[in-house]
Amino acid sequence: MSSVVKKRRKKMRKKKHKKLLKRTRWQRRNK
């Protein structure tokens, strides 16, 4: 079970990182 949870967390981290990158891009465009 623990191994499955770790894999899911890694995937979520990658998705979160992508969202952060998109947000920063929008902020730069607004500026």
Protein Blocks (a to p, Z undefined) as FASTA:
>chain_A
ZZmmmmmmmmmmmmmmmmmmmmmmmmmmmZZ
